[in-house]
Amino acid sequence: VEALLNYGDGVVIVLVMTLYLRTSRDLEHTLWAIVGAGGILASLAVYQQLTGGVDQTFGGFSRVELRNIYDRTAGFRSEGPVSANYFALILVAVVPLAVERLLHARRARTRWLAAAIVGVSVAAIVFTYSRGGLVALAMCCVPMLVWVPRGRLIPMLFTGGLAAVALAVFVLPADYMERVRALTQVVAATQGD
């Protein structure tokens, strides 16, 4: 019964979206709504982490929990309105949509907004300390390279690389790399160790 109800929820969502999305303008508005909501949630999480305001929850939309990062080291992980890992995966879904808006928005102002949302979403993914979110983000980057028109690929890779370096230098938490190094245990496990 539970599986049937979950399936029914999915059917209702698809029907509502199908009835609503009749034109490309409807799709554009929907994309901006998703990207905007993700950008707001990501901005709250980044603000919390950078200011140390972990007691502010913004009405439950941006929570932070003291949880294990690696070994016996604990740290504050951004959870958004759900949990750290699910929040990271939600933001991973926002990133390619924001990149699409960055590439196809009509006005420069909206392209800058999309670029800012990409940056703040990636930073928020980092603050979740979610290894699964990091792997999913890396896997999303591969097909996103196909979307970029050939003339824009090199400048976008250069700009993205600079942004990644800036993120690593100025925003990356000290314990983050230790948490990411735990992914090497997966490789060891597949080799039988």
N, C-alpha and C positions, 0 to 999 in steps of 0.2 A: 504494500500500500504506500509506504514511504517513497519507494522508487517511482511508483506511478505518479504520485503527487509532484515529485521533483520533475519528472518528465512533463507533466501538465503545466507546471510553472514555465518551463522552457518554451512550450508551444504557445502559451499566452504571450510571452515576451516577443516571440518571433511574429505572431499575428499583429500585436500592437505596433511593432516597428515596421512591419510590412504595410500596414494601413497608414501609418504616419509618413513614412519616407516615400513620397510619390514623385518628388522632383530632386534634381541635384542641389537645389537651394535648401531643401529640407535636410538633405544629408550634410551639407556644409554647416547648417545651424546645429545639427546634432553633434557633429564632430567638435565644434567649438564648445558646446555645452560639456561634453566629456573632458576635453582638454582643459577647459576652464576650471571645472570641479577638481580635476586631478592637480592642477596648478595651485589652487587654493589650499588643498590638503597638504601638498608637498611644501608650500611656503610656510604653513603653520609649523610643520615638523622641523624644517630648517631653522626657523626663528627660535623655536624652543631649544634646539640643540646649541645654536650659536650664542644665545643669551643665557643659557643655563636655567631657563624658566620651566623646569620639568614639572612644577606643581600646577601650572596653568594647563587646563585641558581643552579650552575653547569649546565648552559645551559638550565634551566627549568626542569631538572631531579630531583631536590630536593628543593622544596619550603617549606617555613615555613610561617604560617599566624597567626597573633595575633587574637585569637578567644576566645569565652567564654569557660571556663572549668567547673565551677559550680557557682551557684548564680550569683554574680556580679564580680567574679574573672576571669580575662582573662589571657591567657598564650599563648606561642608559640607552635602551633601544627604542627608537620611534615605532609606534604601533598604529598611528592614525586612529580611525574609528574601529578597527578590527584587531588584528594581531600583527606582530612585526613581519612575519613571513608573507601573510596574505596582503598586507599593505604594500610590501615590496612588489609583489606580483601585480597588484592593481596599478602601481606606478609604472611598472614595465609595460603594461598595455597602453598607458598614456604616452609614453615616449615616441613610439612610431606614429601615433596619431598627431602628435605635436610636430614631428618632423614633416609629416605630410602637409600640415598647415603651413609650416615654414617654407616649404617648396612651392606651394600652390596658392597661398593667400594673395589677394589682389593688391593690397596696400602695404607699403613698407612698415608702417606702424604695427600692423597685425603680424607681419613676419617677425619683427623684433619681439613682440609678445610671445609668439610661439617659440622663438629661440630661448627666451628667458624661462619659459615653462619647461623646455627640455633640460636646461641647466639645473633648475631647482628640483625637478623630478629625479634626476640622476643623483644629486646631492642627498635628497631624502632617501633614496634607495640605499645609499651608503650608510646613512644614519640608522637604518633598520638593522644593519649588520647581517642581513639575510644572504647567505651563500647561494641559496636557490635563486633569489632575486638577481644576484650578480651573474650567475650562469645564464638565466633567462634573458637578461639584458644583452649579454654578449651574443647569444644566439639570435636575438632580434636585430642586432647590428648587421649581420651578414645579408639578410634579404633587403634591409634598408639601403644598402649600397647599390642595389639594382635600380631603386627608384630614382636615384639622383641623376639628373641629366649629365651627360658626359662633360660638358663645359663647366659644370659646377662642382664636379666630384673632387678635383684636387683642392680648390679653395675651401670646400666644406670639410675635407679631411684635415687640412692644415688648421682651420679654425677649431674643429673638434679636438684635434690633438693639443692645441694650445689651451683650450678649455679644460681638457683632462689633466694636463700638467698643473694648471692653476688650482683645480679642484684638489689634486693630490697634495699640493704644497700648502694651500691655505685652509682647506676644509677637512681633509681626511683625518679622522680620529687616529690617535697613536696606536690603539689596539686593533685597528681594522685589519692591518696586514697579517697579524697573528691569526685572526679569525679566518681570513682567506687562505692562509697556508694550510689550514685543516682540510682544504679540498684535496691536497696531495694524498691524504689518507685514502681517498676514493681510488686513486690510481694504484696505490699499494694493495688495496683490497682486491682490485680486479686482477692483479698479478699473483694473487694467492698468499700475500703476506698477512 
